[in-house]
Amino acid sequence: MGRLAITGFALSLALCMPATLRAAEEGGGKGVSVKGEVIDTFCYATMGAKGPSHKQCGIDCAHKGIPVGLLEPGSGKIHILLPTKDKTALSDEVINKMGETVTVTGHEHMKGGLAFLTAESVK
């Protein structure tokens, strides 16, 4: 009986391992495309600032380290945008779209009630 249980465990581990490794390689999270306005989170949270008139201020804030968000129209949900790799900055391709409505494709991560999205592509 013990041998059968160990064999079953080993088989299930072997079958699940490729999916686990693939998820780790892809950065985990669910792959999504989200449409919204690129915002700097400080000015939006404190003053409601957004849109084309706030573009340069938002770019400057992002370059100073203020987190960049993606504000979904209608729902008001905000995804905090993350770079694709640890210890790297968010790309200028994303930052330069500040105040514009774009579609960001990446992997969504939910932690502590917050929505995060890796910015793998922006259109």
Backbone as CSV, one residue per row, in Angstrom:
resi,resn,N_x,N_y,N_z,CA_x,CA_y,CA_z,C_x,C_y,C_z
1,MET,0.820,-1.198,0.000,0.000,0.000,0.000,0.862,1.259,0.000
2,GLY,1.940,1.285,0.809,2.827,2.435,0.874,3.515,2.698,-0.448
3,ARG,3.907,1.626,-1.113,4.574,1.747,-2.407,3.629,2.346,-3.453
4,LEU,2.358,1.949,-3.425,1.356,2.460,-4.348,1.111,3.956,-4.096
5,ALA,1.061,4.350,-2.837,0.847,5.761,-2.502,2.019,6.618,-2.961
6,ILE,3.235,6.138,-2.741,4.424,6.880,-3.159,4.470,6.995,-4.676
7,THR,4.141,5.916,-5.371,4.123,5.940,-6.838,3.081,6.934,-7.342
8,GLY,1.908,6.923,-6.726,0.851,7.867,-7.121,1.261,9.310,-6.891
9,PHE,1.885,9.580,-5.750,2.363,10.922,-5.439,3.417,11.372,-6.437
10,ALA,4.362,10.492,-6.737,5.429,10.827,-7.679,4.860,11.106,-9.067
11,LEU,3.872,10.331,-9.477,3.252,10.522,-10.790,2.518,11.861,-10.850
12,SER,1.757,12.172,-9.795,1.030,13.450,-9.806,1.996,14.633,-9.775
13,LEU,3.095,14.499,-9.045,4.108,15.547,-9.010,4.733,15.744,-10.383
14,ALA,5.032,14.660,-11.052,5.641,14.732,-12.382,4.698,15.361,-13.396
15,LEU,3.414,15.096,-13.296,2.444,15.661,-14.235,2.201,17.141,-13.978
16,CYS,2.264,17.567,-12.729,2.015,18.974,-12.389,3.239,19.855,-12.586
17,MET,4.417,19.305,-12.538,5.658,20.078,-12.597,5.772,20.934,-13.862
18,PRO,5.493,20.407,-15.069,5.636,21.262,-16.257,4.747,22.500,-16.213
19,ALA,3.523,22.370,-15.720,2.633,23.532,-15.635,3.161,24.542,-14.627
20,THR,3.692,24.073,-13.515,4.253,24.960,-12.503,5.469,25.698,-13.048
21,LEU,6.346,24.994,-13.732,7.526,25.630,-14.308,7.139,26.639,-15.380
22,ARG,6.156,26.300,-16.205,5.705,27.205,-17.255,5.146,28.486,-16.636
23,ALA,4.346,28.367,-15.567,3.790,29.538,-14.906,4.899,30.410,-14.319
24,ALA,5.923,29.783,-13.760,7.047,30.541,-13.199,7.811,31.263,-14.296
25,GLU,8.006,30.608,-15.443,8.719,31.229,-16.551,7.942,32.405,-17.118
26,GLU,6.615,32.305,-17.133,5.782,33.361,-17.687,5.505,34.468,-16.680
27,GLY,6.022,34.330,-15.483,5.825,35.363,-14.480,4.594,35.137,-13.625
28,GLY,3.930,34.010,-13.799,2.735,33.726,-13.015,1.627,34.690,-13.368
29,GLY,0.563,34.642,-12.615,-0.557,35.524,-12.872,-1.313,35.131,-14.118
30,LYS,-2.457,35.750,-14.276,-3.338,35.465,-15.394,-3.037,36.435,-16.530
31,GLY,-2.839,35.925,-17.745,-2.599,36.775,-18.902,-3.863,37.533,-19.276
32,VAL,-3.760,38.860,-19.380,-4.911,39.711,-19.687,-4.497,40.874,-20.578
33,SER,-5.482,41.487,-21.192,-5.324,42.771,-21.883,-6.320,43.724,-21.240
34,VAL,-5.832,44.868,-20.772,-6.678,45.825,-20.065,-6.588,47.173,-20.757
35,LYS,-7.757,47.770,-21.034,-7.826,49.088,-21.654,-8.079,50.124,-20.575
36,GLY,-7.316,51.215,-20.624,-7.509,52.284,-19.657,-6.554,53.428,-19.893
37,GLU,-6.647,54.431,-19.027,-5.785,55.601,-19.132,-4.566,55.424,-18.238
38,VAL,-3.403,55.729,-18.774,-2.165,55.681,-18.004,-2.132,56.910,-17.098
39,ILE,-1.976,56.669,-15.790,-2.001,57.762,-14.809,-0.802,57.664,-13.872
40,ASP,-0.414,58.816,-13.299,0.533,58.755,-12.189,-0.339,58.718,-10.935
41,THR,-0.064,57.761,-10.087,-0.966,57.471,-8.975,-1.001,58.564,-7.913
42,PHE,0.086,59.303,-7.721,0.090,60.357,-6.701,-0.872,61.485,-7.070
43,CYS,-0.701,62.052,-8.248,-1.537,63.188,-8.649,-3.004,62.777,-8.816
44,TYR,-3.231,61.553,-9.294,-4.609,61.086,-9.430,-5.252,60.923,-8.055
45,ALA,-4.531,60.295,-7.115,-5.093,60.035,-5.790,-5.297,61.313,-4.986
46,THR,-4.379,62.259,-5.098,-4.456,63.458,-4.257,-5.234,64.610,-4.882
47,MET,-5.237,64.691,-6.238,-5.880,65.834,-6.892,-6.873,65.440,-7.980
48,GLY,-6.939,64.156,-8.297,-7.817,63.718,-9.387,-7.260,64.062,-10.760
49,ALA,-5.985,64.424,-10.820,-5.372,64.852,-12.082,-5.199,63.664,-13.027
50,LYS,-5.590,63.871,-14.274,-5.432,62.855,-15.321,-5.689,63.518,-16.662
51,GLY,-5.593,62.762,-17.725,-5.876,63.279,-19.061,-4.678,63.928,-19.710
52,PRO,-4.859,64.354,-20.973,-3.771,64.931,-21.751,-3.141,66.178,-21.119
53,SER,-3.928,66.970,-20.396,-3.379,68.182,-19.783,-2.404,67.867,-18.650
54,HIS,-2.419,66.636,-18.176,-1.542,66.230,-17.077,-0.374,65.356,-17.553
55,LYS,-0.227,65.238,-18.867,0.759,64.325,-19.449,2.179,64.570,-18.940
56,GLN,2.702,65.775,-19.087,4.105,66.025,-18.743,4.358,65.880,-17.246
57,CYS,3.430,66.345,-16.426,3.582,66.184,-14.973,3.613,64.695,-14.621
58,GLY,2.746,63.915,-15.239,2.712,62.478,-14.992,4.001,61.784,-15.410
59,ILE,4.542,62.184,-16.549,5.823,61.625,-17.017,6.930,61.966,-16.020
60,ASP,6.958,63.227,-15.575,7.974,63.646,-14.611,7.843,62.867,-13.298
61,CYS,6.616,62.687,-12.818,6.382,61.929,-11.584,6.840,60.482,-11.734
62,ALA,6.533,59.860,-12.870,6.931,58.467,-13.110,8.449,58.336,-13.116
63,HIS,9.138,59.300,-13.722,10.607,59.257,-13.757,11.214,59.478,-12.370
64,LYS,10.457,60.099,-11.469,10.926,60.303,-10.094,10.598,59.099,-9.205
65,GLY,9.862,58.115,-9.738,9.570,56.907,-8.973,8.142,56.748,-8.494
66,ILE,7.264,57.687,-8.833,5.857,57.547,-8.457,5.277,56.376,-9.266
67,PRO,4.564,55.457,-8.615,3.986,54.326,-9.360,3.013,54.786,-10.446
68,VAL,3.046,54.072,-11.555,2.179,54.354,-12.696,1.009,53.378,-12.646
69,GLY,-0.169,53.878,-12.935,-1.366,53.038,-12.914,-2.083,53.058,-14.240
70,LEU,-3.007,52.126,-14.383,-3.885,52.067,-15.545,-5.308,52.143,-15.018
71,LEU,-5.986,53.255,-15.306,-7.335,53.530,-14.815,-8.355,53.035,-15.827
72,GLU,-9.139,52.029,-15.422,-10.164,51.495,-16.324,-11.359,52.440,-16.356
73,PRO,-11.855,52.742,-17.562,-13.032,53.610,-17.656,-14.264,52.887,-17.101
74,GLY,-15.187,53.643,-16.579,-16.423,53.048,-16.062,-16.266,52.511,-14.655
75,SER,-15.475,51.468,-14.482,-15.341,50.833,-13.160,-14.455,51.639,-12.222
76,GLY,-13.513,52.395,-12.764,-12.576,53.142,-11.938,-11.494,52.280,-11.315
77,LYS,-11.451,51.002,-11.689,-10.422,50.107,-11.162,-9.058,50.559,-11.660
78,ILE,-8.059,50.498,-10.780,-6.697,50.882,-11.137,-5.790,49.671,-11.019
79,HIS,-5.050,49.406,-12.078,-3.983,48.406,-12.049,-2.672,49.154,-11.868
80,ILE,-1.879,48.763,-10.882,-0.537,49.316,-10.743,0.323,48.608,-11.785
81,LEU,0.969,49.372,-12.669,1.763,48.782,-13.740,3.164,48.434,-13.238
82,LEU,3.592,47.240,-13.575,4.895,46.724,-13.174,5.764,46.467,-14.397
83,PRO,7.073,46.576,-14.237,7.961,46.171,-15.343,7.889,44.650,-15.500
84,THR,8.452,44.148,-16.569,8.391,42.711,-16.827,9.408,41.923,-16.019
85,LYS,10.445,42.596,-15.507,11.482,41.924,-14.722,11.749,42.678,-13.434
86,ASP,12.139,41.938,-12.411,12.534,42.516,-11.135,13.779,43.388,-11.331
87,LYS,13.909,44.414,-10.511,15.065,45.309,-10.511,15.240,46.074,-11.814
88,THR,14.130,46.324,-12.518,14.149,47.147,-13.727,13.067,48.208,-13.599
89,ALA,13.182,49.236,-14.383,12.188,50.310,-14.380,11.081,50.007,-15.384
90,LEU,9.959,50.636,-15.186,8.876,50.579,-16.159,9.381,51.229,-17.441
91,SER,9.056,50.670,-18.575,9.614,51.161,-19.835,9.108,52.562,-20.184
92,ASP,9.948,53.323,-20.881,9.540,54.642,-21.364,8.390,54.531,-22.349
93,GLU,8.274,53.392,-23.027,7.154,53.165,-23.949,5.826,53.318,-23.205
94,VAL,5.773,52.827,-21.974,4.560,52.948,-21.155,4.458,54.357,-20.569
95,ILE,5.531,54.845,-19.967,5.517,56.148,-19.305,5.142,57.267,-20.273
96,ASN,5.624,57.203,-21.505,5.338,58.252,-22.484,3.891,58.250,-22.974
97,LYS,3.116,57.248,-22.582,1.683,57.190,-22.920,0.828,57.829,-21.823
98,MET,1.473,58.488,-20.857,0.773,59.120,-19.737,-0.368,59.997,-20.251
99,GLY,-1.542,59.850,-19.635,-2.706,60.655,-20.016,-3.438,60.141,-21.230
100,GLU,-2.966,59.065,-21.839,-3.593,58.495,-23.030,-4.333,57.204,-22.664
101,THR,-5.346,56.882,-23.461,-6.044,55.613,-23.306,-5.348,54.585,-24.179
102,VAL,-4.929,53.491,-23.550,-4.159,52.449,-24.222,-4.691,51.078,-23.803
103,THR,-4.175,50.045,-24.445,-4.421,48.676,-24.020,-3.089,48.074,-23.613
104,VAL,-3.008,47.639,-22.362,-1.804,47.011,-21.842,-2.051,45.510,-21.740
105,THR,-1.131,44.745,-22.291,-1.202,43.289,-22.211,-0.087,42.815,-21.299
106,GLY,-0.434,41.908,-20.404,0.540,41.371,-19.466,-0.091,40.347,-18.561
107,HIS,0.485,40.171,-17.390,-0.025,39.210,-16.414,-0.543,39.959,-15.194
108,GLU,-1.768,39.618,-14.802,-2.412,40.264,-13.662,-2.097,39.497,-12.382
109,HIS,-1.790,40.256,-11.331,-1.516,39.697,-10.010,-2.368,40.449,-9.004
110,MET,-3.082,39.738,-8.157,-3.898,40.350,-7.114,-3.246,40.044,-5.765
111,LYS,-2.900,41.077,-5.014,-2.279,40.920,-3.696,-2.848,41.968,-2.746
112,GLY,-3.333,41.529,-1.606,-3.794,42.455,-0.576,-4.866,43.425,-1.045
113,GLY,-5.719,42.990,-1.951,-6.779,43.849,-2.469,-6.329,44.790,-3.576
114,LEU,-5.078,44.707,-3.990,-4.564,45.558,-5.066,-4.402,44.755,-6.348
115,ALA,-4.608,45.428,-7.466,-4.433,44.798,-8.772,-3.135,45.309,-9.391
116,PHE,-2.272,44.386,-9.773,-1.016,44.712,-10.439,-1.038,44.105,-11.830
117,LEU,-0.360,44.748,-12.780,-0.309,44.258,-14.144,1.085,44.482,-14.714
118,THR,1.742,43.393,-15.141,3.036,43.552,-15.809,2.763,44.142,-17.186
119,ALA,3.502,45.171,-17.540,3.298,45.859,-18.815,4.198,45.234,-19.876
120,GLU,3.711,44.159,-20.490,4.510,43.446,-21.497,4.383,44.096,-22.868
121,SER,3.212,44.663,-23.149,3.058,45.449,-24.378,1.998,46.514,-24.141
122,VAL,2.131,47.621,-24.864,1.187,48.730,-24.753,0.868,49.215,-26.166
123,LYS,-0.412,49.349,-26.426,-0.873,49.820,-27.744,-1.949,50.854,-27.590
